[in-house]
């Protein structure tokens, strides 16, 4: 993150695919938006009340994907990969139009979103970005699941750990600096499931559009997908991608250090709700200046508190 003014995409982009859970075909277009618009979803298959804002308070379902809804019950689901791409690329403002409930899964990762958005390029404004800075440590424990977030001086760090009984996945752990590290492996990591869970998904009415073209399927000690894994930490890296997308539901780029063990969409959302239940836990700040200093959150010359 080197530019400290708000950005949008340079031109309209288009995607077409299916929803991994609904199995329905969907066309999705992303349009440039003016500063301070934020990210907006619009269901163009509906005539009225079709705007849905991706905010953590609007999350109505967090089982295997993140679903948001508006006050009229209109939903948009599986938004996390696209939101993760927006955060990783530094896109502050965009209007996303789709003609079905679910964002297309594409190949199960965020790489197709990223490639097209990078090719289109970004358009920067003169309006400073806003950031949310975490001030106090907040954590949640649920059995063997754990998530916490605390202050960080200059960046967003995500440390994630998973531990499966499956002999191939086993234990994986990785840590990324969202604003400084290369995120290619994160963007390129696909959603995954165990072969024995496929029938359970169907019974829940989920995974109707799932296939080896858009998800890693693990059966005992084998990966059923041709070509195997894209990177050695693909399982935990996909969890980091999901986490990035869910964190961007705060509406701004986040400065903090997050650690998660065995978590997912629901736990991340619970954490955000707990953080923002007390305004002492965070500050909303506006960047002043042309470059990001290393002492970002210590040098008040560059910051103007707006909270």
Helices and strands as residue ranges (DSSP letters): E 5-9, E 13-18, E 25-32, E 39-43, E 51-53, G 56-58, E 59-61, E 67-69, E 75-77, H 80-89, E 94-98, H 111-120, E 122-128, E 130-134, E 138-142, E 145-150, E 156-163, E 171-177, H 184-187, E 192-194, G 195-197, H 198-203, E 216-219, E 222-223, H 234-247, G 248-250, E 253-261, H 265-275, G 279-281, E 282-287, G 300-302, E 303-305
